[in-house]
Amino acid sequence: EGDFRIFVGDLGNEVTDEILRQAFSKFESLAKAKVIRDKKTTKSKGYGFVSFLDPHDFVRAMKEMNGKYIGNRPCKLRKSRWEDRNEKGSRRKLEKLVKKKKGKKPRKIN
């Protein structure tokens, strides 16, 4: 919470959390770097996220790092829609809780 998150796409299988962190390490407020992996195979899904505490580093990273090589491929950056995801998830949980309290069976959420 309170961080500024960037979606980093087009990452190769060789990119680890550490490689991603090193690629963005020149930005002082870098808080976290995470490559998303398949839970069963642990293979990279080809994207990750980096978080910054300072909005200025966030803006600089978006401008300076888009298209730069991380591992064997040029990355594609977008502002993360993580906030939207959390709001939707919270709303769904609340709807499910309200339905339970009313005695209705909650609908399955994909």
C-alpha positions as CSV (number, residue, x, y, z in Angstrom):
1,E,0.0,0.0,0.0
2,G,1.1,3.5,-0.7
3,D,3.6,2.4,-3.4
4,F,3.7,3.1,-7.1
5,R,3.7,-0.1,-9.1
6,I,4.8,-0.9,-12.7
7,F,3.8,-3.9,-14.7
8,V,6.9,-5.2,-16.5
9,G,6.0,-7.4,-19.5
10,D,7.9,-9.5,-22.0
11,L,10.3,-11.0,-19.6
12,G,12.3,-14.1,-20.6
13,N,12.4,-17.3,-18.6
14,E,15.9,-16.4,-17.4
15,V,14.8,-13.3,-15.5
16,T,14.6,-13.8,-11.7
17,D,13.5,-11.5,-9.0
18,E,17.1,-10.5,-8.4
19,I,17.7,-9.7,-12.1
20,L,14.6,-7.6,-12.2
21,R,15.6,-5.8,-9.0
22,Q,19.1,-5.1,-10.4
23,A,17.6,-3.7,-13.6
24,F,15.7,-1.0,-11.6
25,S,18.2,-0.6,-8.8
26,K,19.3,2.9,-9.9
27,F,16.0,4.2,-8.6
28,E,16.6,4.8,-4.9
29,S,13.0,4.3,-3.8
30,L,12.7,0.8,-5.4
31,A,10.8,-1.2,-2.8
32,K,10.2,-4.6,-4.5
33,A,10.7,-6.5,-7.7
34,K,8.8,-9.7,-8.3
35,V,8.7,-12.0,-11.3
36,I,5.3,-13.9,-11.5
37,R,5.7,-17.6,-11.8
38,D,3.4,-20.6,-12.3
39,K,2.8,-22.2,-8.9
40,K,3.1,-25.8,-10.2
41,T,6.0,-25.5,-12.6
42,T,7.8,-22.4,-11.1
43,K,8.3,-21.3,-14.7
44,S,8.1,-17.5,-15.4
45,K,4.8,-16.3,-16.7
46,G,6.7,-13.6,-18.7
47,Y,5.9,-10.6,-16.5
48,G,6.5,-9.1,-13.2
49,F,6.1,-6.0,-11.1
50,V,8.3,-3.4,-9.6
51,S,7.2,-1.0,-6.8
52,F,8.5,2.4,-5.8
53,L,7.9,4.5,-2.7
54,D,8.6,7.8,-4.6
55,P,6.3,8.9,-7.4
56,H,9.2,10.7,-9.1
57,D,11.2,7.4,-9.4
58,F,8.0,5.7,-10.7
59,V,7.7,8.3,-13.5
60,R,11.5,8.2,-14.3
61,A,11.5,4.4,-14.5
62,M,8.5,4.5,-16.8
63,K,10.3,6.9,-19.2
64,E,13.8,5.5,-18.9
65,M,13.3,1.7,-18.7
66,N,10.5,1.0,-21.3
67,G,12.1,-1.0,-24.1
68,K,15.4,-1.6,-22.2
69,Y,16.7,-5.1,-22.2
70,I,16.2,-7.1,-19.0
71,G,17.8,-10.4,-19.7
72,N,17.4,-11.4,-23.3
73,R,14.4,-9.3,-24.2
74,P,13.3,-5.6,-24.3
75,C,10.7,-5.1,-21.6
76,K,7.3,-3.4,-22.0
77,L,6.2,-1.2,-19.1
78,R,2.7,-0.1,-18.1
79,K,1.2,1.4,-15.0
80,S,0.0,-1.5,-12.9
81,R,-3.7,-1.7,-12.4
82,W,-3.1,-3.3,-9.0
83,E,-5.4,-0.8,-7.2
84,D,-8.3,-1.8,-9.5
85,R,-7.7,-5.5,-8.7
86,N,-7.7,-4.9,-5.0
87,E,-10.9,-2.8,-5.1
88,K,-12.7,-5.5,-7.2
89,G,-11.4,-8.3,-4.9
90,S,-12.6,-6.4,-1.8
91,R,-16.0,-5.7,-3.3
92,R,-16.4,-9.3,-4.2
93,K,-15.5,-10.5,-0.7
94,L,-17.9,-8.0,0.8
95,E,-20.7,-9.2,-1.6
96,K,-20.0,-12.8,-0.6
97,L,-20.1,-12.0,3.1
98,V,-23.4,-10.1,2.8
99,K,-25.0,-13.0,0.9
100,K,-23.8,-15.4,3.5
101,K,-25.3,-13.3,6.3
102,K,-28.7,-13.2,4.4
103,G,-28.6,-17.0,4.3
104,K,-28.1,-17.2,0.5
105,K,-25.5,-19.4,-1.1
106,P,-22.8,-17.1,-2.5
107,R,-22.2,-17.4,-6.2
108,K,-18.9,-18.9,-7.4
109,I,-16.3,-16.2,-8.2
110,N,-13.7,-17.1,-10.9
